[in-house]
Amino acid sequence: MAFGRTSLGSTAGGGRPTGAGGQRPLSDINVTPLVDVMLVLLVIFIITAPLMASSIKLDLPRTEAGQPNDTPKFVSLVVDAAGKVYLNDQPVDTDALAAGLAKAAAASPDTEVQLRADQTVPYGRVVELMGIAHKAGLSRIGFVTEAPPTKP
């Protein structure tokens, strides 16, 4: 019997027990860190792949036909608490409103109607104005609101 070793197969040295009581080194590869690194690289690749696809350098031809508009086109439609209607800050009646919106739609069908209505205006009146705008050919309607006051 050798000094310092037991015949019960102790694993005090970090190895595996052998049948004769000796220790052999642990030779298995721990793949958990490898899998972790591969998953991180996969996530990085998924995030950066779309960015690399959009970085294609092109020398595009120049033309005057397709110039983007600097400012989006819109008309302002306001209904005050008394029910009076204003188109671009000018008071109008229903017929003049329909004509003004039709003129704006003829100029550009992508024109947006920015609708500002007092909170006391009945919902039916707002829907009526939306119908007039839609009938004139303007389908993009934006409701303008006011942000609530911030508390200190």
Phi, psi and omega in degrees: 000137183270149179286138176088354179236146178251160180269008181271000178081049180291148179246036184290341183267002180090000180259196180256147179288145176250167182294330182271002179095358180272167180254140171238150184292150179281118186246009178280143179271132176274112185268355181299313177297326179295317179295319178299315180296319180295322178293321177296317178296324177296317178296317178298318179295319179297322181287320186273344182299314178295330179290326179287328181289330183271004182260029179284128180273124179232148172253091186282147176290155182255140178208154178273348186289324187249050179281129177288148178283137179287320180239136178291146181273136177207158172239147182259126179239118186239137173236119181273180184296332179279352179094005179284142184253137179234131175249117185052047177065018176245128180295134181223157171263183186297318181293316179294327177296313180299319179292318179294320179289324177294322177296318178294322179291325178292325179291318179203115180292345179270008180296137180262139174264118177263107186264120176244119180232137176298148183291346178270355179289132179298147182300325180299323179292320178296317180294324177299317179293324177296321178295320177297318179295318180293321179295328178286348179107011178253113183255351179267108182237127178245135179266122182267128180235174179244137179289143177293151180295142179276143179272137182288000000 
